[in-house]
Amino acid sequence: MDKKSDIKRLLEYAGSFKYLTIASWILSAVSALVALLPFVYIWKIIKAVLDVAPNFTEAQNLARNGWMAVLFAALSMIIYIGALMCSHIAAFRVQANIRSKAMHHIVTLPIGFMDDFGSGKLRKIVNESSAATETYLAHQLPDHAGAMATPVGLLVLLLFFDWRLGL
């Protein structure tokens, strides 16, 4: 028997909302890469200042590069907020569908089954378990995608700054 991965099983509960989960991974990775761009502009500022040292007043484009660094930092945050919005919408759908299917299954069980647990305890277990999937899908998976993209972006940045450093 071919066992499905946990992600595939969770995404089945999402239905058509699984595309939002995938979009959140992509947006989170893009956000992580855009978050590295301010370092390029800070490097340009430092390079411009050091190139004209000690005549610092001759440095060009300092304000422009500074504002570009701020712009890309803000853009990174906006993209990340979009990623979190997508992941939360999909995760809440998964949570609701898991809770609904679990409760539907529970009501089909024999009546004596509830004697061992009690309805309150069983409902608490279902609610807490489905809430754990929301935390995983809405927060941890997008962060994981960003954490995977960041080292790749850093290697590209190192190559940009100095190819010897990048190698």
NUZALO-371353 format. One record per residue (C-alpha): residue number from 1; residue in three letters; y, x, z. Coordinates in steps of 0.25 Angstrom, whole numbers. Each point is the difference from the previous one (the first is absolute). Example, Ala and Ser with C-alpha at 12.3 -4.5 7.8 and 13.67 -1.06 7.14 Angstrom:
BEGIN
{seq->1	type->ala	py->-18	px->49	pz->31}
{seq->2	type->ser	py->14	px->6	pz->-2}
//
This chain:
BEGIN
{seq->1	type->met	py->0	px->0	pz->0}
{seq->2	type->asp	py->14	px->5	pz->-4}
{seq->3	type->lys	py->9	px->0	pz->12}
{seq->4	type->lys	py->15	px->-3	pz->-3}
{seq->5	type->ser	py->10	px->9	pz->6}
{seq->6	type->asp	py->9	px->-5	pz->11}
{seq->7	type->ile	py->12	px->0	pz->-8}
{seq->8	type->lys	py->-7	px->-8	pz->-11}
{seq->9	type->arg	py->-5	px->-10	pz->10}
{seq->10	type->leu	py->14	px->-2	pz->6}
{seq->11	type->leu	py->7	px->-1	pz->-14}
{seq->12	type->glu	py->-10	px->-12	pz->-3}
{seq->13	type->tyr	py->6	px->-7	pz->11}
{seq->14	type->ala	py->14	px->2	pz->-6}
{seq->15	type->gly	py->-4	px->-7	pz->-13}
{seq->16	type->ser	py->12	px->1	pz->-10}
{seq->17	type->phe	py->8	px->7	pz->11}
{seq->18	type->lys	py->-8	px->13	pz->-1}
{seq->19	type->tyr	py->10	px->4	pz->-11}
{seq->20	type->leu	py->11	px->0	pz->10}
{seq->21	type->thr	py->-9	px->10	pz->9}
{seq->22	type->ile	py->-1	px->9	pz->-12}
{seq->23	type->ala	py->14	px->-1	pz->-3}
{seq->24	type->ser	py->3	px->4	pz->14}
{seq->25	type->trp	py->-8	px->13	pz->-1}
{seq->26	type->ile	py->7	px->3	pz->-13}
{seq->27	type->leu	py->14	px->-3	pz->6}
{seq->28	type->ser	py->-3	px->8	pz->12}
{seq->29	type->ala	py->-4	px->12	pz->-8}
{seq->30	type->val	py->12	px->-1	pz->-9}
{seq->31	type->ser	py->9	px->-1	pz->13}
{seq->32	type->ala	py->-7	px->13	pz->6}
{seq->33	type->leu	py->4	px->7	pz->-13}
{seq->34	type->val	py->14	px->-5	pz->-1}
{seq->35	type->ala	py->2	px->4	pz->15}
{seq->36	type->leu	py->-2	px->14	pz->-5}
{seq->37	type->leu	py->11	px->0	pz->-10}
{seq->38	type->pro	py->11	px->2	pz->11}
{seq->39	type->phe	py->-5	px->14	pz->2}
{seq->40	type->val	py->2	px->3	pz->-14}
{seq->41	type->tyr	py->15	px->-4	pz->1}
{seq->42	type->ile	py->1	px->8	pz->13}
{seq->43	type->trp	py->-6	px->12	pz->-7}
{seq->44	type->lys	py->11	px->-2	pz->-11}
{seq->45	type->ile	py->11	px->0	pz->11}
{seq->46	type->ile	py->-5	px->12	pz->7}
{seq->47	type->lys	py->-2	px->7	pz->-14}
{seq->48	type->ala	py->14	px->-3	pz->-4}
{seq->49	type->val	py->6	px->5	pz->12}
{seq->50	type->leu	py->-8	px->13	pz->1}
{seq->51	type->asp	py->3	px->3	pz->-15}
{seq->52	type->val	py->15	px->0	pz->2}
{seq->53	type->ala	py->-1	px->7	pz->14}
{seq->54	type->pro	py->10	px->4	pz->6}
{seq->55	type->asn	py->9	px->-8	pz->-8}
{seq->56	type->phe	py->-5	px->-13	pz->5}
{seq->57	type->thr	py->11	px->-9	pz->-6}
{seq->58	type->glu	py->-5	px->3	pz->-14}
{seq->59	type->ala	py->-13	px->-7	pz->3}
{seq->60	type->gln	py->-2	px->-12	pz->-10}
{seq->61	type->asn	py->-6	px->-14	pz->1}
{seq->62	type->leu	py->-2	px->1	pz->15}
{seq->63	type->ala	py->4	px->-14	pz->3}
{seq->64	type->arg	py->-8	px->-6	pz->-12}
{seq->65	type->asn	py->-12	px->7	pz->5}
{seq->66	type->gly	py->2	px->-5	pz->14}
{seq->67	type->trp	py->1	px->-14	pz->-5}
{seq->68	type->met	py->-12	px->1	pz->-9}
{seq->69	type->ala	py->-8	px->5	pz->12}
{seq->70	type->val	py->5	px->-12	pz->8}
{seq->71	type->leu	py->-3	px->-10	pz->-11}
{seq->72	type->phe	py->-14	px->5	pz->-2}
{seq->73	type->ala	py->-3	px->-1	pz->15}
{seq->74	type->ala	py->5	px->-14	pz->0}
{seq->75	type->leu	py->-8	px->-3	pz->-13}
{seq->76	type->ser	py->-12	px->5	pz->7}
{seq->77	type->met	py->2	px->-9	pz->12}
{seq->78	type->ile	py->2	px->-12	pz->-9}
{seq->79	type->ile	py->-12	px->2	pz->-8}
{seq->80	type->tyr	py->-8	px->2	pz->13}
{seq->81	type->ile	py->5	px->-13	pz->5}
{seq->82	type->gly	py->-5	px->-6	pz->-13}
{seq->83	type->ala	py->-13	px->6	pz->2}
{seq->84	type->leu	py->-1	px->-6	pz->14}
{seq->85	type->met	py->4	px->-13	pz->-5}
{seq->86	type->cys	py->-11	px->-1	pz->-10}
{seq->87	type->ser	py->-11	px->6	pz->10}
{seq->88	type->his	py->4	px->-10	pz->11}
{seq->89	type->ile	py->0	px->-12	pz->-10}
{seq->90	type->ala	py->-14	px->4	pz->-4}
{seq->91	type->ala	py->-5	px->4	pz->14}
{seq->92	type->phe	py->5	px->-14	pz->6}
{seq->93	type->arg	py->-8	px->-7	pz->-11}
{seq->94	type->val	py->-12	px->8	pz->3}
{seq->95	type->gln	py->1	px->-2	pz->14}
{seq->96	type->ala	py->1	px->-15	pz->-2}
{seq->97	type->asn	py->-11	px->-1	pz->-9}
{seq->98	type->ile	py->-9	px->8	pz->9}
{seq->99	type->arg	py->4	px->-9	pz->12}
{seq->100	type->ser	py->-3	px->-12	pz->-9}
{seq->101	type->lys	py->-13	px->4	pz->-5}
{seq->102	type->ala	py->-5	px->5	pz->14}
{seq->103	type->met	py->4	px->-14	pz->6}
{seq->104	type->his	py->-7	px->-7	pz->-11}
{seq->105	type->his	py->-13	px->8	pz->2}
{seq->106	type->ile	py->1	px->-2	pz->15}
{seq->107	type->val	py->1	px->-16	pz->-1}
{seq->108	type->thr	py->-13	px->1	pz->-9}
{seq->109	type->leu	py->-8	px->7	pz->11}
{seq->110	type->pro	py->-8	px->-8	pz->10}
{seq->111	type->ile	py->7	px->-7	pz->12}
{seq->112	type->gly	py->-8	px->9	pz->10}
{seq->113	type->phe	py->6	px->12	pz->-6}
{seq->114	type->met	py->14	px->-3	pz->7}
{seq->115	type->asp	py->-7	px->-1	pz->14}
{seq->116	type->asp	py->-2	px->15	pz->0}
{seq->117	type->phe	py->14	px->4	pz->-3}
{seq->118	type->gly	py->10	px->-11	pz->2}
{seq->119	type->ser	py->10	px->-5	pz->-10}
{seq->120	type->gly	py->12	px->7	pz->6}
{seq->121	type->lys	py->-7	px->14	pz->0}
{seq->122	type->leu	py->-6	px->-2	pz->-14}
{seq->123	type->arg	py->14	px->-4	pz->-6}
{seq->124	type->lys	py->6	px->12	pz->7}
{seq->125	type->ile	py->-10	px->9	pz->-6}
{seq->126	type->val	py->2	px->-6	pz->-14}
{seq->127	type->asn	py->16	px->1	pz->2}
{seq->128	type->glu	py->0	px->15	pz->5}
{seq->129	type->ser	py->-10	px->4	pz->-11}
{seq->130	type->ser	py->8	px->-6	pz->-11}
{seq->131	type->ala	py->13	px->6	pz->5}
{seq->132	type->ala	py->-6	px->14	pz->0}
{seq->133	type->thr	py->-2	px->-2	pz->-15}
{seq->134	type->glu	py->14	px->-3	pz->-1}
{seq->135	type->thr	py->4	px->13	pz->7}
{seq->136	type->tyr	py->-9	px->8	pz->-9}
{seq->137	type->leu	py->4	px->-6	pz->-13}
{seq->138	type->ala	py->15	px->-2	pz->2}
{seq->139	type->his	py->3	px->13	pz->7}
{seq->140	type->gln	py->-11	px->11	pz->-1}
{seq->141	type->leu	py->-4	px->-1	pz->-14}
{seq->142	type->pro	py->14	px->1	pz->-6}
{seq->143	type->asp	py->3	px->11	pz->9}
{seq->144	type->his	py->-13	px->7	pz->-4}
{seq->145	type->ala	py->5	px->-1	pz->-15}
{seq->146	type->gly	py->13	px->6	pz->4}
{seq->147	type->ala	py->-7	px->11	pz->8}
{seq->148	type->met	py->-9	px->3	pz->-13}
{seq->149	type->ala	py->12	px->1	pz->-9}
{seq->150	type->thr	py->9	px->9	pz->9}
{seq->151	type->pro	py->-8	px->13	pz->-2}
{seq->152	type->val	py->0	px->-2	pz->-15}
{seq->153	type->gly	py->15	px->-2	pz->0}
{seq->154	type->leu	py->2	px->12	pz->9}
{seq->155	type->leu	py->-8	px->9	pz->-10}
{seq->156	type->val	py->8	px->-5	pz->-11}
{seq->157	type->leu	py->13	px->3	pz->8}
{seq->158	type->leu	py->-5	px->14	pz->3}
{seq->159	type->leu	py->-2	px->3	pz->-15}
{seq->160	type->phe	py->14	px->-6	pz->-2}
{seq->161	type->phe	py->6	px->9	pz->10}
{seq->162	type->asp	py->-7	px->13	pz->-3}
{seq->163	type->trp	py->-13	px->0	pz->-9}
{seq->164	type->arg	py->-5	px->12	pz->8}
{seq->165	type->leu	py->1	px->-8	pz->13}
{seq->166	type->gly	py->-7	px->-12	pz->-7}
{seq->167	type->leu	py->-11	px->9	pz->-4}
//
